[in-house]
Amino acid sequence: MGGLDIRMRGVTCGHGRVVAVDDVHLEVAAGERVALTGTNGSGKSTLLRAVLGLHRPASGSILVGGRGTASAADRGWRRRACAWVPQKPAAGRFPLLAGELLDSGGAPDEAAEAARGLGVDALRRQPLDTLSGGQLQRMYLARAIGCVAAGAGVLLADEPTAALDFAGQEEAAAALTALPVTLVVVTHDRALASRCDRVLDMAAGRLREVER
Ligand SMILES: Nc1ncnc2c1ncn2[C@@H]1O[C@H](COP(=O)(O)OP(=O)(O)OP(=O)(O)O)[C@@H](O)[C@H]1O
């Protein structure tokens, strides 16, 4: 099994005065699949964004494959090392067309093939903001599969099946958990969580292992 390990030590993240992530320690082995569950607003998305390097922790350290984010080169490496399925698209104009999103992962052919498998390849020429929630989520999944083909060793996915129909949820859960990467997935989907090796529960910024 491929993948990069993730090590978090004393990670605390804030949004202004709100402490969203509170002193989190977590080790995820290379190739392990971890589901992150928990109540709304408990800090799950903030923690994923911190791993990606999109949110700078107030304290603590996060290493992916033993590497931090001190330099610009480190941060660029982190973005390539971590494929990302966001909960909602980033604001801004790029990428505008669905095909541009697929191509942005670094492996356009593999992303296109994944889009075919997920039934959204015919939507390439459509602007992203005209896709339905489920179509958009499928497009992001296909892009993430392309990122993995391009060499990403970690997949961070934020509620990747939330907008999908029942068949799509099954399909996406199978596709995500079959990838040869370390997976950290925020989900309220029990079927997806049950396919993972570990389930962690987040409450008020703190993480707890769930016994199964
Ligand atoms: N950009 C922001 N500015 C201010 N507060 C924020 C921001 N983003 C998140 N927060 C706050 O940080 C806390 C954690 O939010 P986060 O989105 O990480 O939770 P979550 O567990 O992913 O929630 P959900 O399950 O609803 O998606 C919440 O109290 C939220 O209101």
The ligand as a Tripos MOL2 file, in Angstrom:
@<TRIPOS>MOLECULE
LIG
   31    33     1     0     0
SMALL
NO_CHARGES

@<TRIPOS>ATOM
      1 N1        -13.6570   31.2480    8.1240 N.pl3     1 LIG1
      2 C1        -14.1340   31.1910    9.3430 C.ar      1 LIG1
      3 N2        -14.2890   32.3090   10.0960 N.ar      1 LIG1
      4 C2        -14.7600   32.2400   11.3590 C.ar      1 LIG1
      5 N3        -15.1030   31.0990   11.9890 N.ar      1 LIG1
      6 C3        -14.9720   29.9580   11.2950 C.ar      1 LIG1
      7 C4        -14.4890   29.9400    9.9490 C.ar      1 LIG1
      8 N4        -14.4580   28.6490    9.5230 N.ar      1 LIG1
      9 C5        -14.9200   27.9010   10.5520 C.ar      1 LIG1
     10 N5        -15.2200   28.6910   11.6110 N.ar      1 LIG1
     11 C6        -15.7160   28.2190   12.9130 C.3       1 LIG1
     12 O1        -14.8190   27.2370   13.4000 O.3       1 LIG1
     13 C7        -15.5310   26.1690   14.0140 C.3       1 LIG1
     14 C8        -15.1510   24.8620   13.3190 C.3       1 LIG1
     15 O2        -15.6390   24.9100   11.9740 O.3       1 LIG1
     16 P1        -15.3730   23.7140   10.9490 P.3       1 LIG1
     17 O3        -15.8890   24.1550    9.6190 O.co2     1 LIG1
     18 O4        -13.9610   23.2980   11.0590 O.co2     1 LIG1
     19 O5        -16.3230   22.5650   11.5650 O.3       1 LIG1
     20 P2        -16.7960   21.1690   10.9780 P.3       1 LIG1
     21 O6        -16.6170   20.1750   12.0760 O.co2     1 LIG1
     22 O7        -16.1200   20.8790    9.6980 O.co2     1 LIG1
     23 O8        -18.3480   21.4330   10.7200 O.3       1 LIG1
     24 P3        -19.4400   20.7610    9.7310 P.3       1 LIG1
     25 O9        -19.6290   19.3300   10.1570 O.co2     1 LIG1
     26 O10       -20.6510   21.5900    9.9780 O.co2     1 LIG1
     27 O11       -18.9220   20.8960    8.3250 O.co2     1 LIG1
     28 C9        -17.0020   26.5270   13.9260 C.3       1 LIG1
     29 O12       -17.3680   27.1220   15.1530 O.3       1 LIG1
     30 C10       -17.0640   27.5270   12.7930 C.3       1 LIG1
     31 O13       -18.1370   28.4390   12.9730 O.3       1 LIG1
@<TRIPOS>BOND
     1     1     2 1
     2     2     3 ar
     3     2     7 ar
     4     3     4 ar
     5     4     5 ar
     6     5     6 ar
     7     6     7 ar
     8     6    10 ar
     9     7     8 ar
    10     8     9 ar
    11     9    10 ar
    12    10    11 1
    13    11    12 1
    14    11    30 1
    15    12    13 1
    16    13    14 1
    17    13    28 1
    18    14    15 1
    19    15    16 1
    20    16    17 2
    21    16    18 1
    22    16    19 1
    23    19    20 1
    24    20    21 2
    25    20    22 1
    26    20    23 1
    27    23    24 1
    28    24    25 2
    29    24    26 1
    30    24    27 1
    31    28    29 1
    32    28    30 1
    33    30    31 1
@<TRIPOS>SUBSTRUCTURE
     1 LIG1         1 GROUP 0 **** ****
